[in-house]
Amino acid sequence: MVMPLFDTASTMDSSTAVPLGVSVPRGDSGGTRHRAGGRANVACYAPGVPSLEIVYIAPGGDWRVQALPNVTDGVHHGIVEDLPYGARYGFRPASHEQSLPLAMPTREVEDDGGQPLLLDPYGRAVDQRDGVLTSVRMAGDFSWDGDERLRLKWRDTIIYEAHVRGQTMLHPDVPRELRGTYAGMAHPAVVEHLTSLGITSVQLLPVHFHLDEPHLQDLGLTNYWGYNTAAFFAPHPAYATKAAQEAGPKAVQDEFKEMVKALHAAGLEVILDVVYNHTAEGGPDGQTVSFRGLGEDKYYRTDGHGRYVDTTGCGNSLNFGEPRVVQLVVDSLRYWVDEFHIDGFRFDLAVTLCRNAANEFDPRHPFLLAVAADPVLSDVKLIAEPWDVGYGGWQTGRFPVGWVDWNDHFRDSLRSFWLADRAALENGGHGGSVARLADSLSGSAALFQASGRSRLASVNYITAHDGFTLNDLVSFDRKHNEDNGEQNRDGHGDNRSYNHGVEGPTENGEILAKRAQSRRNLMASLLISLGVPMITAGDELARTQLGNNNAYCQDNAITWVDWTRTPESHEMLRSTKRYIRLRKEFLAAQPHDFPVRDEQSYLYWFDQDGRPMSTERWNDPHHRVVQLLLGTDDGEFAGLIVVNGGTSDVQITLPEVAAEQAAPRRFELRLTTSPLHEQRQGGVVAAGGTDVAEANSISIYRT
């Protein structure tokens, strides 16, 4: 029942249009009414409605409604006297009768013509009960005990992309009540795995409050990945423990902060995958949750006829030609950094955030300028997924200084060289040359040069949440997405994968050995390349999704990390740790600004005979052996990478380098991805001497 409100004064009050959301009124800080936690300044950008009401309920109280009497440049604002912390609330457009002075009695909340309450775009938490969504006024107090963001250098960063729920649902050492939760992610057994692996930064799939699409609900499925955000300031409560959910939004928020605090204490950064390109409201026929009811023509990009312009494939695109939308996203990002100590962000379909009034990508878009000029956001990691599905959507290499890009060129080149080419060669065909592989190993410098960035702007990856796992890349030729309920029509068909002769699981020892070597080749290539490597959770354990390359709706064992110890998982984990140690050892031996300072860094390319690569060799698809000597003039040692992408062992001559280039004269074999690693590791060969590069393998030497 809504309680009537009375106002003996006018409809105007002392409220302000800034800041947006629910805040302490100006002049109240430290005052009696502020300490009581009830008085609030409420401001909401709702240009699509002539008048707006807030409907709210304090803990233990009754539902009440109050008009927001002031409108400033589309922002509806007012002072609410009894909106304490923990109060649930939402907005609704006021009818003509409800827009009368507040001395008029109000109606019951339920008598709203079936229209739901609208979430506050700046709401700090979302309460979901009995099918009703409301925002929650939150207090931000928390004992951080001196915790700060880690600010790790890009050069030393190794990213581990993980899902809060999937990381621990099957972990035997995590208590059952903590599995699939923020607390589970911070459990010592999980933290120990991450630190012993050697990664530096955990990149979490979306943790903003999100909803499931109606068509998934009809199929009995959920949006497991979470790329369907409904509230940009609110953590997803379903990832908290049952105890925290029952205790309320503040407990959920605190559990999230405890996770960040624990990961930081272990030396691990926390990066959030954020979805600001579209919202859970979907297309024009979708549900109304917040923005659509407040002013869809401003919040969403439309054409001249009011029709949605969809550059995301999700039905709507946020309108980054609107300053208030840019402000909303910048405020959200800053809130997560200030309030939750987040170290960085990966932006889903980031091109949509940078489209100008003509719907074209602009590397000097106001959003990018606002982030660059912000003293908080310019100091965190900014990762672009540099594409969307709109016209001109692929922009890898074109984001500005201060950003790094997911490098799909790296992904495709590595898959082609080690898998698609190998399939062709073993079936009597031809593979490609080593040129594209070499470009990827050296950080795709030309790709990023025009934007004024270095090799460290490349986030190198072979797999991600979207697509095959590393194990499935070497086990399946085709996608198998039947469980998604779309007759296997969804997901990419161009995977550049190779099943090595049998589709899916097999007990054939020869095929399993070939698959294991291909996994090692891919992982080693990733971790020895210049740039910033990203590993997908479970790839270090040879995890499979049984050929599903679009498992966004599979909240089950298909997507959860399988911690069962098998010979395959043990071998892959040991190899991954070895490659990470080797990477860190090499970088530690180079000056702090390697590989950015090109004038003192070197990358020398040689053929199998130890001679500088010729143009003919670079372009010859039959020539699939290359040697890369890299380091710096004043580094402690250099590294030599030898790649043999052919089907036969090859005798190689290790390069001789002139003395003035300060190259040592002996090479120690540190690892090979061939099955002979244990026997050959530690062997020493003189410069100009010969060695064997096993078929389809990588060998790494230290000089």
Disulfide bonds with the S-S distance in Angstrom:
none
